């Protein structure tokens, strides 16, 4: 099994990359499932060692509530448990993808859970091979996209801090993983020339690039996503090259200045040249705290204005997770503990 974990910041074209890769033969590229993030704080309810059967059962139930559906595979819990190679949350995450991919007859899977850039140490600890693809986009375009999206940070400084945190985590992880397990892709290169940009990744995965992948937007999944939320309203269209450097057409000078001031040094490292400022600005812990408070207020105001029916689709997962937090731990299902780590590693 060949495993690909995309890391980076939201609003960077990760769904585009996912659908392109998922259009290639032998590749399973489902929507984000956020297993590592969502279950970090829930592990005490599964005991020590982890009650893997109960954990996987809850993971399987949660994925049924995804706004973007995963394929039907029958008994999700069983097919995942059969792939377990260890006893940690990270092992469960990898087995979840391994099991679904193998059931569907795929040899490669792609995870689009970008926030896993902050959990790479847990994935590394499994000692299972994973290829990390760092998708990076000009933070000014990321900020512009976030400012218009129904989710995510809204305060300019909060957006800039999110991008900075994610890229710093990626750069640190690359130093640990090494170049053999890491590949950086710029969004701007991806939309300008998808074939040449993805060829190095295809070579590593042992698959051939197919021009048919560019028709991803004609597929059922792309159309379904576009119909569910404005988050994904570009997925049922061909690649839009003018999405790169969209910030140049923006009149929001305050947003661009905030991003360049905070992200100045790291954005330059990826070839994005600041245009509004000439030096970086380091904000204090107090200023950062104030930015996050403003951001929470802005998000709450936006949430109150969203369509209730559309919002309910996205809140199903949150309600399930809240229920797990308040429910009593269940230890009535047989344990699968460290014995599974003795299975052959793939």
C-alpha positions as CSV (number, residue, x, y, z in Angstrom):
1,X,0.0,0.0,0.0
2,X,1.3,3.4,-1.0
3,X,0.1,6.2,1.3
4,X,0.0,9.9,0.5
5,X,-0.7,12.6,3.1
6,X,-1.3,16.1,1.7
7,X,-0.4,18.8,4.3
8,X,-0.7,22.6,4.3
9,X,-3.4,25.2,4.8
10,X,-7.1,25.1,3.8
11,X,-8.1,27.2,0.7
12,X,-4.9,26.1,-1.1
13,X,-6.5,24.0,-3.8
14,X,-6.3,20.7,-1.9
15,X,-9.7,19.5,-3.2
16,X,-8.5,20.2,-6.7
17,X,-5.3,18.2,-6.1
18,X,-7.3,15.4,-4.5
19,X,-9.7,15.1,-7.4
20,X,-6.9,15.1,-9.9
21,X,-5.1,12.3,-8.1
22,X,-8.3,10.4,-7.5
23,X,-8.9,10.4,-11.3
24,X,-5.7,8.4,-11.9
25,X,-5.9,4.6,-12.0
26,X,-5.4,2.7,-8.7
27,X,-5.8,5.8,-6.5
28,X,-8.3,6.2,-3.7
29,X,-8.7,9.9,-2.8
30,X,-11.7,10.4,-0.5
31,X,-12.8,13.7,1.1
32,X,-11.2,14.8,4.4
33,X,-12.2,12.8,7.5
34,X,-10.1,14.5,10.1
35,X,-9.6,11.4,12.2
36,X,-6.3,12.4,13.8
37,X,-7.5,15.8,14.8
38,X,-11.0,14.9,16.0
39,X,-10.0,12.0,18.2
40,X,-6.9,13.5,19.9
41,X,-8.9,14.6,22.9
42,X,-11.2,11.6,23.0
43,X,-8.6,8.9,23.6
44,X,-9.3,8.6,27.4
45,X,-12.7,7.2,26.6
46,X,-11.2,4.2,24.9
47,X,-9.0,3.1,27.8
48,X,-5.4,2.0,27.9
49,X,-4.5,0.1,25.8
50,X,-6.9,1.6,23.4
51,X,-10.1,-0.3,22.8
52,X,-9.5,-0.4,19.0
53,X,-12.8,-2.0,18.1
54,X,-14.7,0.7,19.8
55,X,-12.5,3.5,18.4
56,X,-12.7,2.2,14.9
57,X,-16.5,1.8,15.2
58,X,-16.8,5.4,16.3
59,X,-14.6,6.5,13.4
60,X,-16.8,4.5,11.0
61,X,-19.9,6.1,12.4
62,X,-18.4,9.6,12.1
63,X,-17.4,9.2,8.5
64,X,-21.0,8.3,7.7
65,X,-21.8,11.9,8.7
66,X,-19.3,13.5,6.4
67,X,-20.8,16.4,4.3
68,X,-19.0,14.8,1.3
69,X,-19.6,11.1,1.5
70,X,-17.1,8.2,1.5
71,X,-17.8,5.2,-0.6
72,X,-20.0,2.4,0.8
73,X,-17.9,-0.6,1.8
74,X,-20.1,-2.7,4.0
75,X,-18.7,-3.3,7.4
76,X,-16.2,-0.4,7.8
77,X,-15.1,-1.5,11.3
78,X,-14.2,-4.9,10.1
79,X,-12.2,-3.9,7.1
80,X,-10.3,-1.3,9.1
81,X,-9.5,-3.7,12.0
82,X,-8.1,-6.2,9.5
83,X,-5.5,-3.6,8.5
84,X,-4.4,-2.6,12.0
85,X,-0.5,-2.6,12.3
86,X,-0.3,-1.1,15.8
87,X,-2.1,0.2,18.8
88,X,-2.1,4.0,18.5
89,X,-4.5,6.6,17.1
90,X,-2.1,7.1,14.1
91,X,-2.2,3.4,13.4
92,X,-6.0,3.5,13.4
93,X,-5.9,6.5,11.0
94,X,-3.7,4.7,8.6
95,X,-5.6,1.5,8.8
96,X,-8.8,3.4,8.0
97,X,-7.4,4.5,4.7
98,X,-5.6,1.2,4.1
99,X,-8.8,-0.8,4.6
100,X,-11.0,1.3,2.4
101,X,-8.4,1.4,-0.4
102,X,-7.8,-2.4,-0.3
103,X,-11.5,-3.1,-0.3
104,X,-12.0,-0.9,-3.4
105,X,-9.0,-2.6,-5.1
106,X,-6.7,0.4,-4.9
107,X,-3.0,0.3,-4.3
108,X,-2.6,4.0,-3.4
109,X,-4.6,6.3,-1.2
110,X,-4.5,10.1,-0.6
111,X,-5.5,11.8,2.6
112,X,-6.5,15.4,2.3
113,X,-6.6,16.1,6.1
114,X,-4.3,19.1,5.8
115,X,-4.2,19.7,9.6
116,X,-2.2,16.4,9.9
117,X,0.9,18.6,9.3
118,X,0.7,19.1,13.1
119,X,0.5,15.4,13.8
120,X,3.3,14.1,11.6
121,X,5.3,13.0,14.7
122,X,2.5,10.6,15.5
123,X,2.5,9.2,11.9
124,X,6.3,8.9,11.9
125,X,6.1,6.9,15.2
126,X,4.0,4.2,13.4
127,X,7.1,3.4,11.3
128,X,4.7,2.9,8.3
129,X,5.8,4.5,5.0
130,X,3.9,7.7,4.1
131,X,4.8,10.2,1.3
132,X,4.0,13.7,2.4
133,X,2.9,16.2,-0.2
134,X,3.1,19.8,1.0
135,X,0.7,21.9,-1.0
136,X,1.5,25.6,-0.6
137,X,-0.3,28.7,-2.0
138,X,0.4,32.4,-1.9
139,X,-0.9,33.5,1.6
140,X,-2.5,36.5,0.1
141,X,-4.7,34.3,-2.1
142,X,-5.4,32.0,0.8
143,X,-6.4,35.0,2.9
144,X,-8.7,36.4,0.2
145,X,-10.3,33.0,-0.2
146,X,-10.8,32.6,3.6
147,X,-12.3,36.1,3.8
148,X,-15.1,35.0,1.3
149,X,-15.5,31.4,2.6
150,X,-18.3,30.4,5.0
151,X,-15.8,28.7,7.3
152,X,-12.3,29.3,8.6
153,X,-10.6,32.4,10.1
154,X,-11.9,35.8,9.1
155,X,-9.7,38.4,10.9
156,X,-6.7,39.3,8.6
157,X,-4.1,38.7,11.3
158,X,-5.7,35.4,12.4
159,X,-5.6,34.2,8.8
160,X,-2.0,35.2,8.4
161,X,-1.1,33.5,11.7
162,X,-2.9,30.3,10.5
163,X,-0.9,30.2,7.3
164,X,2.3,30.9,9.1
165,X,1.8,28.2,11.7
166,X,1.0,25.6,9.1
167,X,4.0,26.4,6.9
168,X,6.4,26.4,9.8
169,X,5.1,23.0,10.9
170,X,5.6,21.8,7.3
171,X,9.1,23.1,7.1
172,X,10.0,21.5,10.4
173,X,8.5,18.2,9.4
174,X,10.3,18.2,6.1
175,X,13.6,18.4,8.0
176,X,12.6,15.3,10.0
177,X,11.1,13.3,7.1
178,X,13.8,14.1,4.5
179,X,13.5,14.8,0.8
180,X,12.8,11.1,0.0
181,X,9.5,11.2,1.9
182,X,8.6,14.8,1.0
183,X,7.4,16.7,-2.0
184,X,6.4,20.4,-2.1
185,X,3.9,21.5,-4.7
186,X,2.9,25.1,-5.3
187,X,-0.7,25.8,-6.2
188,X,0.3,28.3,-8.8
189,X,2.4,25.6,-10.6
190,X,-0.4,23.1,-10.3
191,X,-3.0,25.2,-12.0
192,X,-0.6,26.5,-14.7
193,X,0.8,23.1,-15.7
194,X,-0.8,20.2,-13.9
195,X,0.9,17.4,-15.9
196,X,4.5,18.6,-15.3
197,X,3.8,19.6,-11.8
198,X,2.3,16.2,-10.9
199,X,4.7,14.0,-12.9
200,X,7.3,13.8,-10.1
201,X,4.6,12.6,-7.7
202,X,3.2,10.1,-10.3
203,X,6.8,8.8,-10.7
204,X,7.2,8.2,-7.0
205,X,3.8,6.5,-6.8
206,X,4.5,4.3,-9.9
207,X,1.4,5.6,-11.9
208,X,1.3,7.3,-15.2
209,X,-0.2,10.8,-15.6
210,X,-3.4,10.7,-17.7
211,X,-4.8,13.8,-19.5
212,X,-8.2,12.4,-18.6
213,X,-7.6,13.5,-15.0
214,X,-8.3,17.0,-16.2
215,X,-11.9,16.0,-16.6
216,X,-12.3,15.6,-12.9
217,X,-14.9,18.4,-12.9
218,X,-17.3,16.2,-14.9
219,X,-17.4,13.5,-12.3
220,X,-20.3,12.9,-9.9
221,X,-18.2,13.7,-6.8
222,X,-17.3,17.2,-8.1
223,X,-20.9,18.0,-9.0
224,X,-22.1,16.8,-5.6
225,X,-19.6,18.8,-3.7
226,X,-20.4,22.0,-5.7
227,X,-24.1,21.5,-5.0
228,X,-23.6,21.0,-1.2
229,X,-21.7,24.1,-0.3
230,X,-20.1,27.3,-1.7
231,X,-16.9,26.0,-0.2
232,X,-16.6,23.8,-3.3
233,X,-18.4,25.7,-5.9
234,X,-15.4,25.7,-8.3
235,X,-15.0,21.9,-8.3
236,X,-17.4,21.4,-11.1
237,X,-15.5,23.6,-13.5
238,X,-12.2,23.1,-15.4
239,X,-9.0,24.3,-13.7
240,X,-9.1,28.1,-13.5
241,X,-5.7,29.5,-14.0
242,X,-6.8,33.0,-13.1
243,X,-7.3,31.8,-9.5
244,X,-3.5,32.2,-9.1
245,X,-2.5,35.7,-7.9
246,X,-6.2,36.7,-7.5
247,X,-5.0,39.1,-4.7
248,X,-3.7,41.4,-7.4
249,X,-7.4,42.2,-8.2
250,X,-8.4,42.8,-4.6
251,X,-9.0,46.2,-3.2
252,X,-8.6,45.0,0.4
253,X,-5.3,46.7,1.2
254,X,-5.6,46.1,4.9
255,X,-5.9,42.3,4.4
256,X,-2.9,42.2,2.1
257,X,-0.7,44.3,4.4
258,X,-1.6,42.2,7.4
259,X,-0.7,39.0,5.6
260,X,2.6,40.3,4.2
261,X,3.6,41.8,7.5
262,X,3.2,38.5,9.4
263,X,4.1,36.0,6.7
264,X,6.9,38.1,5.1
265,X,9.9,35.8,5.7
266,X,8.2,32.4,5.2
267,X,6.3,33.5,2.1
268,X,9.5,34.7,0.5
269,X,11.0,31.3,1.1
270,X,8.4,29.8,-1.2
271,X,8.9,32.4,-3.9
272,X,6.0,34.7,-3.0
273,X,7.4,38.3,-3.0
274,X,5.9,40.9,-0.7
275,X,4.6,44.0,-2.5
276,X,3.0,46.1,0.3
277,X,5.6,46.0,3.0
278,X,9.4,46.0,3.1
279,X,10.1,44.2,6.4
280,X,8.4,41.6,8.6
281,X,6.3,42.5,11.6
282,X,6.4,40.4,14.8
283,X,3.2,40.7,16.7
284,X,3.2,40.2,20.5
285,X,1.4,37.5,22.3
286,X,-1.1,40.0,23.5
287,X,-1.8,41.2,19.9
288,X,-2.1,37.6,18.7
289,X,-4.6,36.9,21.5
290,X,-6.6,40.0,20.5
291,X,-6.6,38.9,16.9
292,X,-8.0,35.5,17.8
293,X,-10.7,37.1,19.9
294,X,-11.7,39.3,17.0
295,X,-11.7,36.3,14.8
296,X,-14.0,34.2,17.1
297,X,-16.4,37.1,17.1
298,X,-16.4,37.5,13.3
299,X,-16.9,33.7,12.9
300,X,-19.8,33.7,15.2
301,X,-21.5,36.6,13.4
302,X,-21.0,34.8,10.1
303,X,-22.3,31.5,11.4
304,X,-25.5,33.2,12.6
305,X,-26.2,34.4,9.0
306,X,-25.7,31.1,7.2
307,X,-28.5,29.0,5.7
308,X,-29.7,26.7,8.5
309,X,-30.2,23.7,6.2
310,X,-26.7,24.0,4.7
311,X,-25.3,24.5,8.1
312,X,-26.9,21.4,9.5
313,X,-25.0,19.2,6.9
314,X,-21.7,20.5,8.3
315,X,-22.7,20.3,11.9
316,X,-23.6,16.6,11.9
317,X,-20.0,15.6,12.6
318,X,-19.6,18.2,15.3
319,X,-22.8,17.0,17.1
320,X,-21.6,13.4,17.0
321,X,-18.2,14.4,18.5
322,X,-19.8,16.5,21.2
323,X,-21.9,13.4,22.1
324,X,-18.7,11.3,22.4
325,X,-17.2,13.9,24.7
326,X,-20.2,13.8,27.1
327,X,-21.0,10.0,26.9
328,X,-19.6,7.6,29.4
329,X,-16.6,5.6,28.1
330,X,-17.5,2.2,26.8
331,X,-15.3,-0.8,27.4
332,X,-17.7,-3.5,26.6
333,X,-16.2,-4.4,23.2
334,X,-13.3,-6.8,22.9
335,X,-9.9,-5.1,23.0
336,X,-7.4,-5.2,20.2
337,X,-4.3,-3.9,21.8
338,X,-0.6,-4.2,21.2
339,X,-0.8,-7.7,19.7
340,X,-1.8,-6.1,16.4
341,X,1.6,-4.4,16.2
342,X,3.2,-7.8,15.6
343,X,1.4,-8.1,12.2
344,X,3.6,-7.7,9.1
345,X,4.2,-4.0,8.4
346,X,3.5,-2.8,4.9
